[in-house]
Amino acid sequence: MLFHHGIGTSLGIWSDWIPIVAARHPALRFDMRGFGRSVIPPRDHVWSLEEMTNDVWEVIDNAGYDAVHLVGESFGATVVIAAAITRPERVLSLRILNGTYKGKGLGELAYWVDQFAAGDSLAWGKRMMENRFAPDVAPSAALTWFEREQEYTLPHVAMGLGMVLAETDLSAGLKTLNAPLSIVLPDASPFVPVEHGREMVRLANRATLRIVAGVKHGLPFSHAHQEAQDLLVALSAFE
């Protein structure tokens, strides 16, 4: 099983998932290109979804696995959908959280240029925390970690990947996808509208949608234990 994070964080977003899932299933997680301990491309780097999907399969190949379950959050969800479309014979199932298959209709991306105008990620990171977590969430060491991770984000990396996402449309590929696709969306994400989930159910052959009420874009982090347990239940069908 491979876990893929989104923009503004690192493999650490899955830290509460791994003890639960890896107790029963081998689990891979990695820092996406541009984040954590992975390579930071230069400012003139030409980003592409193809490059990101190639990274996914390189990680899986290096780990020695053939067929895998794919789990992705936010932009990482878009990447694992694309990865499954390119190599469907190697995908056992997909689970995407607060993610989508297309850029059209997404919120917030249009404001990123202004948020990065100062040349750092402070304003962007502050806004992202507001978009991910409800204002009444109590401060904690976990939230402090998340906020710090976002501050490490380089503007050219986030903008490059944001443009890739904005230009993406995987509609045609979704129609060819036969692996089970489980879609989990918060009902209050400022980025991904719930309607995108309903569209994916109509497009894909074996898709289900579950909506989590009262949650923003930080669903995989704020509800890690619940979502990891739900994933285990779904995986039991493959045992």
N, C-alpha and C positions, 0 to 999 in steps of 0.2 A: 504494500500500500504506500502511495506517495502523497505527501501533503505539500501544497503549494500556496504560499502566502501572497498577499497583494502589495500595493504601493504604500510605502511609508512605514513598513515594519520589517520583520525578519523571521527566521525560522522559530524564534522564541515565542511567537504568537500561538504555537501549538504545544507549548510546554505542559499545559494541564490536560491535553488530549493524550499525549504519548503514554504516560503510565497506564491509562485505562485501555487504550487500543492495543498497545504493544504487548500487553500481557497475554493476548490471544492471537495477534497477527504481527508479522514482521512489518515494521514501519520505517519509511524513509521521509526525511524532511531536509530541505536545503535552503540556503539563502539565494533568493532570486538575483539574477544579474543586476548589479547596481546597488545592492543592499547587503548589510551584514558583513561577512567575511568574503563575499564573492567579489569578483573583479568589478571595478568602477570604470565603465567606458568613458572615453574622452568627450568633451563638449560637442565635437562635430560627429559623434557616432550616429549612424543611421539605424534607428530602432525598427524592429519588425516583429510581427507575431510569429513568423516562421522561425526567427532566431530563438525566440522564447520557447517555442515548442521543441525545437532541436535540443535546447538545454534540458528539457524534461526527459527526453528519451536518452540523452547522454548519461544523466544521473542514474536512470533505471538500468541502462546497459552496464554501466560501471559497477553497479551493485549486484549484477548477475541475475536479474529477474527477467522473465519473459512476459507472462500475463500479469496485470496489476489492476488494483482498484485505485482510482484517482480521486483525490479530495482537493478542492480549491476554494479559496475565499477571495471575494472582490475581484481585482484584476487577475489573480491566480485562478479564479474560477473560469474566466474567459480563456486563459491559456490551456487549462486541462481539457476544456471542451474542444479547442482547436487540436490539441494533441490526440484526443480520441478520434477525431475526424480523420486525421492523417494516418493513423495506424489502428484502425478499429479492431483488427484481429488480436491485438495485445491488451485490450481493455476489458476487464471483467465487469466493472461498474463505475459510475461517476456519482459524486456527491458535490454539489456546489452550494456555497453559502454566501448570501448577499452579493451575488454575482450575476452576470448577464451574458448574452450572446451577441449584443450589438451596442454600438455607441449612440445611435440615434435615440433621443428621449432621456438620456442620462442627465441628472442634475449636477450642479456645482462645478463641473469641469471648466465652464466658461469664465469662472472667477479666478482660476489658478494663476493666470498671467499677473493680475494685480496683486495677488497674495505673495507672489515671489518677487515683486518689484524691487524690494530692498536688497535682493541678492542672497538672501538666506531663507531658511525654512520656518522662521519663528511665527510669522503671521499665518502662514499656511498650516503649520502644525496646530496652532491654537484653534483655528477654524475646524480642522479635522477632528480634534478632540470633541468639539461641540457636535459635529456630525455623527460621531461614533457612539457617544455615551450621553445618556439623559443628564440634565443639570442636577438632578437630585441624587445621582450616584455618589456614594460616600468616597472621599479620598482614600487611597490605599497605595501600598507599595507597588501593586500590579499596575495601577493607573499611572503612577509616577514612571515606571519602566516604559510603558507604552508612549507616554509623552516624550520621553527622552529619545526613544527610538525614532520617532517622527522628526525630531530636531536634527537627527543625523542625515536625513534625506537631502540629497543634493538637488537643487532646482532643475538642472538640465536633465537629470534622470527622471524625476517625476513628470516634467513637461514632455519629455520624449515618449514615455510610456503612456501618458495621458492622451497624446495625439494618436498613438497606435490604437488605443481603446476607442477613441472618438470616431475613428475611420473604419472600425471593424463591423462586419455583418456576417455572421455564421449561419444565416438562415438556410442556405442551400445544403450546407454540410450537416446540419441538424436533421434534415429529412432523411439522410442516409444512415444515421446513427441507430444501431440496434442494441447497444449495451444499455442496461437499466440506468436511467438518469434520475437522480433524486435532487430536487430543487428545494432549498430552504431559504426563505426570504423574510426579513423583518418587515413589519408593516409601516415602519417610520424611517426607513433609510432615505436621506436626502439625495442619494445617488441613484439607486436602482428602484424604479417603480414596480409595484407588485404585478402590474399588467405585463411586464417583461416575462415574468414567471409563467403567466397564463399562456402567453404566446409560445414559449418553449414547450409547454405541454401539448399544444396543438401541432407544433412542428415535428417534434421527436416521436419515435415509434413507441417508446416504453418509458415515458416520463411521468413523474408524480410531483406535486407541489404541496409544500406545507408552509403556512404563513405563521410567523411568531408575532404575537400581538405585543404592542408597547415597547418595542426594541428598535434601536437605531442601527447604524452601519457597523457597530462593533460586536455584532452578534457572536461570531466565533470565539471572541475573547471573553465577553461578559457572560456567555452561557456555555463555556467550554465543557464543563462536566456533563451538563444535560445533553448537549449535542454529541459528545463522544459516546455516551451511553446509548443514545438513539442510533448512532452509527453501528455500534456493536450488534444491536438487535437486527438491523438490516443485513449485516454481514453474515449473520447466522444462517440465512437462506442459502449461502454459498458453501456451507460446511457439510 
